[in-house]
Amino acid sequence: MTTQENEQRETSPRPSSIKRVDHTKKIIEVIDVSFSYGNGDALSGITLDVHDGDYLGLVGPNGAGKTTLLKIMLGLLLPTKGQVKIFGQELKKFKQWSDIGYVPQKATNFDPNFPATVKEVVLMGRYGRKGLFRQINKEDENAAEKALKEVGMNEYENRLIGDLSGGQQQRVFIARALAGEPKIIFLDEPTSGVDTKTQNEFYEIMKKLNQELGLTLILVSHDIKKIMGEVMHVACVDKTLVCHETPEEYLKNGLHGDVMGFISHHHEI
């Protein structure tokens, strides 16, 4: 395959025939959200709905507020204005955090000498569902093994996490999120710093989780060129919401060059 064909494949929207978003079910509602770190607004007037079964790419330049918005959705930051609802409940009243999986930006940035096996790391994902001080049982073991199989890492369960490559570690942390049996998984810049092969393998896993397991995915990325061929919807953020639409609509409306421009202004591509 030529470079030009590769690029076209990367930016081509996914076939509409595989989309299974239930637009009658809003599982996340961001309503007129603003946020300030004290030196001006980091976000201003963001309104955004995420529906059941969606695969949303959240894109924008450095400093645009992507990660801030993600953390507000997760309840890690409180908006200075507006509100967030998850499964119809206001965030401050929401209790079912076991339904939410999170793979942070620095998931693989840890002490390589940390004495934990792959399986032990994945089992940590069970504590959100069962409670921090409850003993691991057979149900937890089965959930961890299932999660490792989903990401193709079950053969490594007894290896030390620090002995794995960056791409393998990434899979393990996705499995940790899966072990909690969530309905939504948030991922913050999950392909940052990994090679093209590892990125492609990552996106194959994401497609499987979304299409076969029915998980709703929200993925923060600055690589819009790549995720345009992967996600169902794209939301461009630059402190405000620039656009929220399907990849087909995004290309049709001619925003591709504008958004690529402001992203490439902050990243070498």
Number of C-alpha atoms within 10 A of each C-alpha: 5 7 8 9 9 11 13 14 16 17 18 18 21 19 11 10 6 9 15 15 16 13 13 8 14 16 21 21 21 19 16 16 21 22 23 15 10 7 6 9 15 19 26 20 17 20 17 16 15 22 18 21 24 24 29 24 27 28 26 28 23 15 14 19 23 27 22 21 26 20 17 20 21 18 15 11 13 21 20 14 15 16 20 24 19 22 16 13 14 13 19 12 9 13 10 12 14 20 17 20 25 21 21 18 15 12 17 21 10 10 9 13 10 11 11 15 17 28 24 18 18 27 23 18 26 25 17 19 17 14 10 10 7 9 9 13 8 8 10 21 17 13 21 30 20 17 26 26 14 18 23 15 19 18 11 16 19 12 14 18 27 18 14 15 11 17 19 20 19 22 22 28 24 28 32 27 29 30 28 26 22 20 18 25 22 22 24 21 21 23 21 13 11 14 11 10 9 17 17 13 13 20 18 13 17 21 17 14 19 20 17 9 12 18 22 25 25 22 24 26 21 23 21 23 17 19 26 24 20 25 26 25 22 25 20 23 22 21 22 18 18 14 15 19 15 20 24 18 14 19 16 10 10 10 15 16 10 10 20 18 13 14 21 15 12 13 13 6 9
